[in-house]
Amino acid sequence: MTKHDFTIVPYSEKLTYKVVEWKEAVSVDDALILYLLDSLQWVESSWNDISQKNIGINYYRVTFFVDEEITHLKSIL
């Protein structure tokens, strides 16, 4: 079954998916992500690099949550 990996990385204004290390990632089953997808679409985020502002999660690539965005994410989970 499909999994989605999550990890915590230090903030940088030049942060991109290319520099993220997945050594200590947590895997979450796709079924849970699909269940939460509608709720997550209201959380501000950045996709693939920190400067690409968006909302929700990038289902196929990397999503970054920063500061208050993390607080909103935690309230959903």
C-alpha positions, 0 to 999 in steps of 0.5 A, a space after each residue: 500500500 502507498 505510504 507518505 513520508 514526513 520528517 522535520 527539517 530546519 527552516 531555510 529561505 532556500 529550502 527545497 525538496 532536493 535538500 531534504 534528508 529522509 533518514 528519520 522519516 515517519 511513514 503514514 498510510 495513504 488511506 489516512 492521508 486521503 481521509 484527512 485530505 479535505 481538512 488539510 486543504 485549508 492549511 497554508 503551506 509551501 510546495 517543493 520549495 519554501 517560496 512556492 506558497 500554496 494550501 493543503 498538501 502536495 499529494 505527489 511531492 514535498 510540502 513544507 509547513 512553517 510556524 503557524 501552519 504547523 499549529 493549524 496542522 496539529 489542530 486537524 490531526 
